[in-house]
């Protein structure tokens, strides 16, 4: 317990602010760590340079624990591979990721600083492992264009997909080739599976490096990507699933993930669903979740960030100031007086910051969506400290530091920022004007303080601001003791303070009276004060309404009318209320503000464009006819609809606005005169205001009923429509608008169709002309979504009615038939749509040659090439079944080279089997001279079972128990009547080798081999051994266990079950072994077992490790189950 009255000093005389805080930029961005900038070696050196970074970093307990676990994992000493940072907005996650980046990137170059020493002591390793680091900064990854990222050698590359960015950072082009399906130095569209990622994450180990993957702001990318295409929901889930599983298999790999999107707008319903899905995936790995900065860490984080190291080193100076401040608070709050020591310890630990102030921000303000946790606290305290250091005389940084200079009428910069943050929150659909409320209440507080000179430290202003802070989010409040703890550090006169606070309750416009039901006194004879304090908004009265309406100026009415039009939900409903292809332009000033690109444009004019039925305004006609002026006419005249207000409807809306603004003026006047509104007047004012507001909104809505658009006869018409649920629904319901959301059949776009898109004798048209026709020509229906036309044209190509033809600079061309052209081709302005009967194909998709792909191509099980050539000779007509009816289809001519190339690709891709004379091809290149008209195609036959080539099933191939691979191939050809592809025969032989049914003789030729070398491959039947094999193992091989019974010497087929399993599955096998033996015994079956243990990489298994492993196995399992050195 402290005694006496210590001398106090202002906090800024005890601790000294850093110079950069006094003079530097204090934007929120300056407190936001940027992991991507660190990787790219740019941006703020505070985060980029390790010496600067660690000089201002406070290693919180959780940060040290996370650093220890991650670095232990990178050193191969931990089983935990995946670490998730707590979802806490602005809570130090990115700062923590940068910490891990610097610790693992070049550990040998870490600066000698106290923070680094703290991390090293916590990690407890003799030397930190160096890691190859892959950073996935999802807040910088553009969903469409991607992100530029450096590779291991520093070379930069623009990549689009997260797995590509991961692979390139870990292994450069080699990483991209590793995960690409064709081994190319290019990106793949789908996430690589677990096995590929395991190989990728293992690559740095070749150079002796660990692998560290840092992922920041995951949700911001996933949310945006999924909104573009829902398939990415599953791709990203699969990617995280594969990555976490792969990371667990690489003993020196760690993945640290921060899911939260720093943009609160990404945390909508979809964002929460995506976050939960990713959380579930991470949760399957049973890894801990870390919150880097907790409430108890904040004071130290603030101290290190804001004050010079020398000034905060001597903590003994803090205690005397804490004792002084607690003495002042104890003089007002009896509970503190009884437990003084507890508060003294808290104040000393958080000095110079009042611990209740920190609790207030972390207990209430973190519930505000737009408040950024640690980052927001840093920014707000920085603003407050820089300002208050010039004038604040208090020993603690409390609400006093947020007020601004004495006698200043303007809000301080930090107060304005906090008010703006609070204003961004809505309550019951409304937002509170906290800036205006604070200005008004602080002005009253300053007036009260003038009447109470004993309150020398602006206690009433502090009470106003403390109440404001406690009132967030809307509906929260402070009890009287909480208020006094924040404002009592300077021992204010108790009587004067009570009187002044009571005065504030009498003159305040915004203190919520509904909380004043309970009161208490600070002393026996003192004035009672409310127990609960809360700031809110209060409204006004009616009898001055008439006079107020006379004073509303026409300019004010017009200004408010435009605001109402801009906010009218009927005119611009939620995006879900109209198709995404419709572009709404609300109140454009000039025709140039509305694009002329073929998309459907809905133009909503302001009052200056008002019309009447059959009398379109000049402004409306300008938007219909002009693109940027009279000299630049609009091209897509069928893709613009103008909606204008009815001139008479606007007159009624203006009168309703006058009435509403009158009620608003009455409310403001009552506030200015400080009149208290009784409950009856309050109810009246609210009702009248609400009714007048609803009426003006309805009149504004009803006034927008005039549509101006071109008719099918190319005349600009103005007609009235009936309002519906929203403007788009109203337009869609009126036939005169001619909006069409129905899909168009491809046949309708052919010559002779209803739309007359082809001129007489035309056989080809530009794709762009057909696509734009419906937006350009007014006699056609207004298609809501141009993509419907695009899809119709594509469907026509897929159905074979059109051929897409793309000219090349050398006057050759590329064709696409019954395939979807890629988007780059569709963007080519020279792309043509050619009628199938007039087209000549330069390429043919090999998939089209498969049975059933093209109508009438295959008859039976074989397709002679002579028939294939005739099919594409030109003019061939077939009938194709479509949804219960048949349609005539003309097959375009295809060049012979295109047909041969398609056949070659189909055979090479194992889609078709080619027979030519005695030759058989599958999965291999085919020479042109083989593709004669006598050659024929077949479906690839089912794979041969290994048992089909055994002596009892293929005796023609065997001489006793010996044969050759060539003999097997010849015998199979004789058996099936045709030569089988060598690929199929080779697979059957290899399968028999793998099942240990067959084996090569000692004098056999090399295997595998091609058909020419098959005669040299000599093969023998394998007989099971008469006695069981001992348990043995090699480091990369297997440990085998035999049966408990002898097996007969004669050959006997067996059934086999094998699969890679984990330790949990092995335990489960032990539990079911009795039942397995019982079933086998009941059926006279003999089970046998093989045990394989593999450890990799072998290069890291030392002799000591090998001895420890063998000692464990021989003592606990079997004396014969041992590992052998790799050299053996």
GIBELQUI-V575212 format. One record per residue. N is the residue number from 0. PHI is phi in degrees with one decimal (* if undefined). Layout:
n:phi
N:PHI
N:PHI
//
This chain:
n:phi
0:*
1:-81.9
2:-131.1
3:77.3
4:-120.5
5:-65.8
6:-79.8
7:-104.7
8:-136.8
9:-57.2
10:-57.2
11:-77.4
12:-91.4
13:-91.2
14:-115.5
15:-108.3
16:-68.5
17:-65.1
18:-61.3
19:-67.2
20:-72.0
21:-74.7
22:-121.0
23:-89.0
24:-76.1
25:-116.8
26:-67.0
27:-58.6
28:-62.7
29:-69.6
30:-104.8
31:-100.0
32:-67.2
33:-124.5
34:-63.7
35:-64.5
36:-60.6
37:-63.9
38:-62.8
39:-83.5
40:56.1
41:-147.3
42:81.2
43:-65.4
44:-66.5
45:-56.9
46:-99.4
47:-77.9
48:-94.9
49:-57.8
50:-66.2
51:-67.4
52:-62.7
53:-74.2
54:-68.6
55:-113.1
56:-96.1
57:-101.3
58:-74.1
59:-65.6
60:-58.5
61:-70.7
62:-64.4
63:-65.7
64:-64.5
65:-64.4
66:-60.1
67:-61.6
68:-65.8
69:-66.9
70:-67.9
71:-63.1
72:-63.8
73:-62.9
74:-85.1
75:79.1
76:-114.7
77:-142.8
78:-88.6
79:-83.6
80:-112.2
81:-118.7
82:-127.9
83:-109.9
84:-87.1
85:-56.9
86:-75.5
87:-143.0
88:-65.7
89:72.9
90:-96.9
91:88.3
92:-67.5
93:-63.7
94:-59.7
95:-66.5
96:-62.8
97:-65.5
98:-57.9
99:-63.1
100:-59.3
101:-68.5
102:-65.5
103:-97.6
104:-71.9
105:-136.8
106:-61.1
107:-71.1
108:-107.1
109:-63.8
110:-71.9
111:-86.3
112:-136.2
113:-57.6
114:-62.5
115:-64.2
116:-61.6
117:-63.2
118:-64.0
119:-63.3
120:-64.4
121:-70.1
122:-72.1
123:59.0
124:-121.9
125:-65.2
126:-147.3
127:-72.2
128:-71.9
129:-88.4
130:-126.2
131:-83.6
132:-109.9
133:-113.4
134:-106.5
135:-112.1
136:-85.4
137:-66.5
138:-73.4
139:-103.4
140:-84.8
141:-70.1
142:-61.2
143:-109.6
144:-90.1
145:98.2
146:-152.6
147:-81.9
148:-144.9
149:-84.0
150:-91.0
151:-58.4
152:-91.5
153:95.3
154:-70.3
155:-102.6
156:-151.6
157:-89.3
158:-127.5
159:-102.3
160:-109.3
161:-56.7
162:-69.6
163:-68.1
164:-62.4
165:-61.0
166:-65.0
167:-67.9
168:-68.1
169:-79.8
170:-146.3
171:60.7
172:-62.5
173:-61.1
174:-65.2
175:-65.2
176:-65.8
177:-61.8
178:-92.8
179:-80.6
180:-63.3
181:-106.3
182:68.4
183:-91.3
184:-81.7
185:-154.7
186:-85.5
187:-114.4
188:-84.0
189:-113.3
190:-67.2
191:-67.4
192:-74.7
193:-55.7
194:-63.3
195:-64.6
196:-66.4
197:-62.2
198:-62.1
199:-63.8
200:-67.3
201:-86.4
202:-60.0
203:-58.2
204:-63.3
205:-60.8
206:-95.9
207:80.2
208:-100.7
209:-82.6
210:-124.7
211:-123.2
212:-113.1
213:-112.9
214:-123.1
215:-122.8
216:56.6
217:-60.1
218:-65.1
219:-63.0
220:-78.2
221:-61.9
222:-61.0
223:-71.6
224:-66.1
225:-67.1
226:-66.4
227:-81.1
228:-156.7
229:-64.2
230:-62.3
231:-71.1
232:-61.2
233:-80.6
234:-62.5
235:-70.8
236:-62.7
237:-62.6
238:-59.4
239:-67.2
240:-63.0
241:-63.2
242:-65.0
243:-65.9
244:-67.4
245:-65.2
246:-61.4
247:-67.3
248:-88.8
249:-104.3
250:-64.8
251:-114.0
252:-120.0
253:-129.6
254:-121.5
255:-115.8
256:-123.0
257:-118.5
258:-79.0
259:-58.8
260:-86.8
261:-70.7
262:-87.9
263:-58.5
264:-66.1
265:-79.3
266:-97.2
267:-83.1
268:-60.6
269:-63.3
270:-59.5
271:-67.7
272:-61.7
273:-63.1
274:-61.9
275:-64.3
276:-64.1
277:-68.7
278:-61.0
279:-64.1
280:-63.2
281:-65.2
282:-66.1
283:-63.2
284:-81.6
285:56.3
286:-95.3
287:-72.2
288:-111.0
289:-110.6
290:-108.1
291:-59.1
292:-121.9
293:-106.5
294:-57.5
295:-69.4
296:-88.0
297:-62.5
298:-58.9
299:-68.4
300:-59.8
301:-64.3
302:-58.8
303:-68.4
304:-77.3
305:-104.6
306:-115.6
307:-66.5
308:-58.5
309:-63.7
310:-75.9
311:-107.6
312:-74.1
313:-88.7
314:-77.7
315:-63.7
316:-67.3
317:-70.8
318:-66.6
319:-63.7
320:-69.9
321:-64.0
322:-63.2
323:-61.1
324:-64.2
325:-67.9
326:-57.8
327:-64.5
328:-66.5
329:-63.6
330:-69.4
331:-108.5
332:-117.6
333:-63.7
334:-61.3
335:-68.5
336:-61.8
337:-76.8
338:-124.8
339:-59.6
340:-61.9
341:-59.7
342:-69.7
343:-59.6
344:-63.8
345:-65.8
346:-66.3
347:-62.5
348:-70.9
349:-105.6
350:-53.3
351:-89.2
352:-93.0
353:-66.9
354:-61.4
355:-65.3
356:-67.9
357:-64.3
358:-59.7
359:-64.4
360:-65.2
361:-83.5
362:-89.4
363:-122.2
364:-69.2
365:-69.7
366:-80.4
367:-79.2
368:-60.8
369:-92.6
370:-90.1
371:-103.4
372:51.0
373:-59.8
374:-62.4
375:-65.0
376:-63.7
377:-57.3
378:-61.7
379:-67.6
380:-67.5
381:-61.7
382:-61.1
383:-65.8
384:-65.5
385:-60.7
386:-76.4
387:-71.4
388:-62.2
389:-86.6
390:-142.6
391:-70.7
392:-109.1
393:-86.3
394:-75.0
395:-116.6
396:-85.1
397:-128.2
398:-62.6
399:-56.4
400:-73.2
401:-96.3
402:-83.9
403:90.8
404:-58.3
405:-58.7
406:66.2
407:-90.5
408:-80.2
409:-82.0
410:-67.5
411:-65.8
412:-60.9
413:-71.5
414:-63.9
415:-64.2
416:-67.8
417:-65.7
418:-64.0
419:-63.9
420:-59.1
421:-66.8
422:-66.3
423:-72.0
424:-91.9
425:-105.3
426:-134.1
427:54.0
428:80.8
429:-123.3
430:-114.2
431:-89.7
432:-86.5
433:-67.5
434:-61.6
435:-65.3
436:-62.1
437:-63.3
438:-58.7
439:-65.3
440:-70.6
441:-67.6
442:-62.0
443:-65.5
444:-63.1
445:-64.9
446:-65.0
447:-64.1
448:-63.5
449:-64.2
450:-87.6
451:-131.2
452:-62.9
453:-69.3
454:-89.3
455:-85.7
456:-118.2
457:58.7
458:-63.8
459:-74.5
460:-59.8
461:-62.3
462:-64.4
463:-61.8
464:-70.6
465:-63.6
466:-65.0
467:-59.5
468:-63.1
469:-73.0
470:-88.2
471:-110.9
472:-61.5
473:-52.3
474:105.2
475:-77.5
476:-153.6
477:-123.5
478:-82.7
479:-58.8
480:-65.1
481:-62.4
482:-64.8
483:-67.6
484:-63.2
485:-78.2
486:-109.4
487:-97.6
488:-65.7
489:-99.6
490:50.4
491:-65.1
492:-60.3
493:-62.7
494:-66.0
495:-61.3
496:-65.1
497:-61.6
498:-63.1
499:-67.1
500:-65.0
501:-63.5
502:-59.7
503:-62.1
504:-64.0
505:-85.1
506:-109.9
507:-68.5
508:-89.3
509:-123.9
510:-66.8
511:-77.8
512:-72.8
513:-68.5
514:-95.7
515:-95.9
516:-65.3
517:-107.4
518:-133.9
519:-148.4
520:-114.4
521:-87.2
522:-149.7
523:-58.9
524:-99.2
525:-80.7
526:-74.3
527:-73.6
528:-120.0
529:-59.4
530:-75.8
531:-122.6
532:-123.8
533:-154.3
534:-95.6
535:-150.8
536:-105.5
537:-129.3
538:-96.8
539:-139.1
540:-124.0
541:-113.2
542:-66.3
543:-94.6
544:-62.5
545:-61.9
546:-61.5
547:-64.0
548:-63.9
549:-68.4
550:-96.7
551:-78.7
552:-80.7
553:-57.7
554:-63.2
555:-64.5
556:-64.9
557:-63.7
558:-63.8
559:-69.9
560:-59.3
561:-64.8
562:-62.3
563:-65.4
564:-63.6
565:-64.3
566:-96.5
567:-67.5
568:-69.9
569:-63.1
570:-78.0
571:-135.7
572:-70.1
573:-60.9
574:-59.3
575:-71.4
576:-84.0
577:-147.5
578:-60.2
579:-63.4
580:-77.8
581:-88.8
582:-103.7
583:-100.3
584:-114.3
585:-94.9
586:55.6
587:-70.6
588:-89.6
589:-135.1
590:-56.2
591:-66.4
592:-76.0
593:-113.4
594:-63.5
595:-119.7
596:-126.4
597:98.6
598:-74.5
599:-70.0
600:-114.5
601:-109.0
602:-102.7
603:-109.6
604:-85.3
605:-85.8
606:-56.4
607:-67.4
608:-105.9
609:-58.8
610:-131.6
611:-131.0
612:-56.0
613:67.0
614:-133.6
615:-66.7
616:-75.7
617:-61.4
618:-64.6
619:-62.3
620:-66.2
621:-61.9
622:-65.3
623:-70.1
624:-100.0
625:-112.4
626:-94.8
627:-137.1
628:167.8
629:-59.6
630:-82.1
631:-126.6
632:-67.8
633:-72.5
634:-86.1
635:-93.0
636:-77.2
637:-91.4
638:-113.6
639:-134.5
640:-129.3
641:-103.7
642:-115.4
643:-125.7
644:-76.7
645:-74.3
646:-60.1
647:-70.4
648:-62.5
649:-66.2
650:-60.8
651:-66.3
652:-65.4
653:-64.3
654:-66.7
655:-65.4
656:-67.0
657:-58.9
658:-64.2
659:-64.9
660:-64.8
661:-63.3
662:-63.3
663:-64.5
664:-66.6
665:-60.4
666:-59.9
667:-65.2
668:-65.4
669:-62.7
670:-65.8
671:-63.8
672:-88.4
673:55.7
674:-86.0
675:-84.6
676:-92.1
677:-77.3
678:-63.5
679:-64.5
680:-63.4
681:-63.7
682:-63.4
683:-62.0
684:-60.8
685:-62.2
686:-65.4
687:-66.2
688:-61.1
689:-64.5
690:-65.9
691:-67.9
692:-67.9
693:-62.4
694:-66.3
695:-65.6
696:-64.8
697:-66.6
698:-68.0
699:-61.9
700:-60.5
701:-70.3
702:-69.6
703:-86.9
704:-131.9
705:-105.2
706:-108.7
707:-120.9
708:-159.1
709:-78.4
710:-82.1
711:-65.0
712:-94.4
713:67.8
714:-118.6
715:-74.8
716:-111.4
717:-122.2
718:-140.3
719:-96.4
720:-116.6
721:-92.9
722:-64.1
723:-115.8
724:-69.0
725:-152.8
726:-61.4
727:-63.6
728:-62.6
729:-65.2
730:-66.8
731:-65.2
732:-77.1
733:-97.4
734:-64.0
735:-68.3
736:-74.1
737:61.4
738:-79.7
739:-127.2
740:-107.5
741:-79.3
742:-68.1
743:-104.8
744:-74.7
745:-61.7
746:-61.2
747:-68.4
748:-93.2
749:-79.6
750:-55.2
751:86.1
752:-74.7
753:-70.5
754:-99.3
755:53.0
756:-90.4
757:-115.8
758:-83.6
759:-57.7
760:84.0
761:-72.0
762:-116.0
763:-148.5
764:-138.4
765:-65.6
766:-57.1
767:-63.6
768:-65.4
769:-66.1
770:-65.5
771:-89.2
772:-58.5
773:-71.0
774:-86.0
775:-96.3
776:-104.4
777:-74.0
778:-76.6
779:-91.8
780:-64.8
781:-83.8
782:-80.6
783:-65.7
784:-120.3
785:-60.8
786:-64.5
787:-65.6
788:-65.5
789:-58.3
790:-67.1
791:-63.4
792:-63.3
793:-64.3
794:-62.3
795:-60.4
796:-68.6
797:-66.0
798:-82.0
799:90.7
800:-79.7
801:-119.2
802:-123.7
803:-84.8
804:-126.7
805:-114.2
806:-66.7
807:-110.8
808:-57.9
809:-87.3
810:72.5
811:-83.9
812:-150.1
813:-115.6
814:-117.6
815:-143.4
816:-135.0
817:55.4
818:-139.6
819:-85.7
820:-65.9
821:-74.8
822:-63.6
823:-62.7
824:-66.0
825:-64.5
826:-82.3
827:-70.9
828:-64.4
829:-90.1
830:-61.4
831:-116.8
832:-107.8
833:-114.4
834:-62.9
835:-58.7
836:-70.5
837:-107.4
838:-96.0
839:-128.8
840:-78.5
841:-99.2
842:-151.4
843:-141.5
844:-69.1
845:-61.1
846:-63.0
847:-70.3
848:-84.6
849:-73.4
850:-55.8
851:86.9
852:-74.2
853:-119.4
854:-66.5
855:74.2
856:-81.3
857:-96.9
858:-131.1
859:90.0
860:-89.5
861:-125.0
862:-122.9
863:-65.3
864:-64.8
865:-61.8
866:-68.6
867:-62.9
868:-64.1
869:-67.9
870:-59.8
871:-104.7
872:-78.9
873:105.5
874:82.2
875:-70.4
876:-116.7
877:-132.4
878:-108.2
879:-118.1
880:-80.8
881:-135.9
882:48.2
883:90.9
884:-138.2
885:-106.3
886:-133.9
887:-75.3
888:-128.9
889:-93.1
890:-83.9
891:-68.9
892:-71.6
893:-125.8
894:-67.2
895:-56.2
896:-62.0
897:-66.6
898:-65.5
899:-62.4
900:-64.2
901:-62.6
902:-62.8
903:-58.4
904:-66.0
905:-65.1
906:-70.6
907:-60.0
908:-84.9
909:63.0
910:-84.5
911:-136.8
912:-111.0
913:-106.1
914:-117.7
915:-141.3
916:63.4
917:-90.9
918:-96.0
919:-138.9
920:-130.8
921:-161.5
922:70.8
923:-150.1
924:-71.4
925:-124.7
926:-76.1
927:-61.0
928:-69.3
929:-79.1
930:-84.6
931:-81.9
932:-66.8
933:-79.8
934:-67.3
935:-143.2
936:-110.6
937:-136.5
938:-66.9
939:-61.3
940:-71.2
941:-62.0
942:-58.1
943:-72.0
944:-77.7
945:-59.4
946:-66.6
947:-70.2
948:-105.1
949:-75.2
950:-55.3
951:-69.9
952:-104.0
953:-137.1
954:-63.3
955:-63.7
956:-88.5
957:-111.8
958:-117.3
959:71.2
960:-112.5
961:-128.9
962:-163.9
963:-127.9
964:-60.9
965:-66.7
966:-64.4
967:-62.7
968:-60.7
969:-67.4
970:-65.7
971:-66.1
972:-61.4
973:-68.2
974:-68.3
975:-93.4
976:84.1
977:-141.5
978:-68.2
979:-81.8
980:-59.4
981:-56.2
982:-59.5
983:-70.0
984:-64.1
985:-59.7
986:-64.5
987:-64.7
988:-64.8
989:-63.4
990:-63.3
991:-64.8
992:-60.0
993:-64.0
994:-83.7
995:61.5
996:-85.6
997:-129.3
998:-151.6
999:-80.9
1000:-76.0
1001:-65.4
1002:-98.5
1003:-72.4
1004:-72.2
1005:-66.8
1006:-140.0
1007:-72.6
1008:-147.5
1009:-89.1
1010:-62.5
1011:-64.8
1012:-95.8
1013:-67.5
1014:-66.2
1015:-84.6
1016:-87.6
1017:-98.6
1018:-128.8
1019:-124.3
1020:-80.0
1021:-92.7
1022:-103.2
1023:-60.4
1024:-71.9
1025:-76.6
1026:-114.4
1027:-76.8
1028:-79.4
1029:-75.7
1030:-75.7
1031:-153.3
1032:-158.2
1033:-113.0
1034:-60.5
1035:-108.7
1036:-108.2
1037:-136.6
1038:-107.9
1039:-115.7
1040:-119.1
1041:-93.0
1042:-78.7
1043:-86.2
1044:-119.8
1045:-75.6
1046:-98.0
1047:-66.9
1048:-74.2
1049:-74.7
1050:-70.6
1051:-141.4
1052:-62.9
1053:-137.9
1054:-104.4
1055:-138.0
1056:-128.3
1057:-147.0
1058:-168.4
1059:-69.0
1060:-131.4
1061:-101.3
1062:-63.8
1063:-65.6
1064:-67.7
1065:-63.9
1066:-62.0
1067:-65.1
1068:-61.2
1069:-60.3
1070:-72.3
1071:-98.1
1072:-57.9
1073:-57.4
1074:-66.7
1075:-62.6
1076:-65.2
1077:-64.9
1078:-64.4
1079:-63.8
1080:-63.9
1081:-63.2
1082:-112.5
1083:55.7
1084:-112.1
1085:-118.0
1086:-81.7
1087:-135.9
1088:-134.6
1089:-129.0
1090:-110.8
1091:-118.1
1092:-123.3
1093:-118.2
1094:-129.2
1095:-141.0
1096:-81.2
1097:-64.1
1098:-63.2
1099:-101.3
1100:-90.6
1101:-83.4
1102:-61.5
1103:-62.7
1104:-63.0
1105:-61.2
1106:-63.3
1107:-65.1
1108:-64.3
1109:-66.9
1110:-62.5
1111:-66.1
1112:-69.6
1113:-69.8
1114:-82.7
1115:-106.9
1116:-117.5
1117:-158.1
1118:-67.6
1119:-93.9
1120:-91.0
1121:-135.7
1122:-88.5
1123:-112.7
1124:-57.5
1125:-57.7
1126:-65.5
1127:-82.6
//
